Amino acid sequence: MTTADGSHRAHGWTAAVRQRLGLGRLLPLGGPADGAWISERAAVGVLRRAVAGPGPVIMELRIAVADAESAPAPQVPPPPSALPPGPLRIEATVAATAHQPLPAAAAALRSALLTAAAQRLGLVVDEVDVRVAKLLDTEPERAEPPPAEVLPAEPEGAAGRAAAGVTGVATLTRTLGAPVHTGEGHVRVELATEGGHRALDVTRAVRAAVTRAVDGHPPVAVLVTAVTDAPEPQGPPAG
């Protein structure tokens, strides 16, 4: 192996680690029977875009399982280091002005985050904690959230082709490696969804399509690594 080859491989490994760490936590979508997860980065991007109008400005947004100790076990093998299925807690650190009473502003943001989490993603959220960390004199300029970062992958095999053909799937992705991982008695599919479709509905359709397409009809898990920009969510996809 030449020095150039070693340098290239080291760079590729470093980039892969950075990409994996950039996903944040892998959050459960829906309940234990849904077999679906979404990266914290993807979920936070959707929530930020959903509440980007007037009101408090989100400085930091974190999502975690509200009570990991009491969370039930998933019914399909989860992605590596994924959080167990269970109600989630959103923690928002914000900057706000005194133009609106802070309790009212925080309550409005809390409601908007709950609605977006349920209607755009399918996250089960029990708690939303809004903390005002900065008081502003004037309304700040609102920056557009960055677009979703996607590592597209070509669909291969029966599972990949079935998943890619489901309405609401933007592309298969390769953030954690191959877009389709086949383990002992189960399959995991990694993908990006279109923002015009509720992520949980898409993953349910993908699981059904892949189960039908693969010999033996194994349990299927789905990991959403990105949600692409799109209009308001539509109804459940066919598949």
C-alpha positions, -999 to 999 in steps of 0.1 A, spaced: 0 0 0 15 34 -10 14 64 12 -11 80 -11 -34 50 -8 -31 50 30 -38 88 31 -69 83 9 -83 55 31 -77 74 63 -94 105 48 -124 83 38 -126 67 73 -124 101 90 -152 115 67 -174 85 74 -169 89 112 -177 126 109 -208 119 89 -220 93 114 -214 116 144 -232 144 125 -264 123 125 -268 128 162 -290 104 181 -310 78 162 -346 85 174 -375 61 173 -403 69 149 -437 58 161 -439 30 186 -421 -3 193 -440 -21 165 -431 4 138 -394 -6 134 -384 28 123 -358 54 134 -348 89 122 -315 107 128 -317 136 152 -301 159 125 -330 151 101 -357 156 127 -342 188 140 -340 202 105 -377 195 99 -387 211 132 -365 242 127 -381 248 93 -416 243 107 -412 270 134 -390 294 114 -417 322 114 -422 350 139 -415 343 176 -386 330 196 -355 320 176 -342 286 182 -305 286 192 -303 249 200 -327 219 196 -321 185 212 -343 154 212 -339 124 234 -360 96 249 -379 110 279 -374 79 300 -350 54 285 -352 30 315 -389 24 310 -388 23 271 -400 -10 257 -377 -31 235 -380 -27 198 -397 -55 179 -371 -55 151 -333 -52 155 -325 -15 156 -296 3 139 -264 5 158 -266 27 189 -302 36 182 -324 48 211 -351 24 222 -387 32 212 -405 54 237 -419 89 242 -394 116 234 -384 149 250 -376 180 230 -353 206 246 -353 240 228 -329 268 238 -342 301 223 -336 338 220 -367 360 223 -378 397 225 -400 413 250 -426 422 224 -446 392 234 -449 379 270 -423 352 274 -447 325 288 -471 330 258 -442 329 233 -428 298 249 -462 281 249 -468 290 212 -434 275 203 -440 244 224 -473 238 206 -458 244 172 -430 219 179 -455 193 192 -476 197 161 -447 195 136 -432 165 154 -465 146 151 -478 158 117 -445 161 97 -425 132 112 -445 109 134 -424 114 165 -441 105 198 -433 135 221 -443 137 257 -424 168 268 -412 200 252 -389 221 274 -384 257 261 -357 277 278 -351 314 270 -313 319 272 -311 353 255 -334 384 256 -332 405 224 -341 442 220 -352 438 184 -364 410 162 -334 392 147 -329 384 110 -341 349 103 -317 327 85 -330 298 64 -322 264 79 -296 246 57 -309 220 33 -308 184 43 -275 167 36 -280 135 16 -256 107 5 -277 91 -22 -273 54 -31 -285 33 -60 -312 7 -52 -299 -28 -56 -315 -61 -49 -351 -69 -42 -351 -50 -10 -335 -18 -24 -357 -17 -54 -389 -22 -34 -379 5 -9 -370 30 -36 -403 25 -54 -424 36 -24 -441 70 -26 -424 95 -4 -389 80 -6 -365 106 -20 -336 82 -23 -318 54 -6 -288 66 14 -254 53 25 -246 72 56 -239 41 77 -226 20 49 -247 1 23 -283 13 19 -296 -22 25 -281 -42 54 -291 -79 57 -285 -94 91 -294 -128 106 -332 -130 99 -337 -93 93 -332 -64 69 -324 -28 75 -330 -1 49 -315 34 50 -332 62 31 -342 99 28 -378 108 27 -395 137 9 -407 165 32 -442 165 16 -448 131 32 -450 122 69 -418 102 76 -435 76 97 -461 68 70 -433 64 45 -413 40 67 -444 19 73 -450 16 36 -413 8 30 -414 -20 56 -445 -35 40 -430 -33 5 -396 -48 15 -412 -76 36 -432 -86 5 -403 -84 -18 -377 -104 2 -377 -142 3 -389 -154 37 -405 -121 45 -381 -111 73 -386 -83 98 -376 -50 84 -362 -19 101 -360 15 84 -336 44 92 -344 79 79 -311 98 76 -325 129 59 -358 147 50 -356 167 18 -373 201 15 -408 200 3 -443 215 9 -467 205 37 -470 167 43 -496 148 23 -516 117 34 -501 82 39 -483 69 8 -494 39 -12 -472 8 -8 
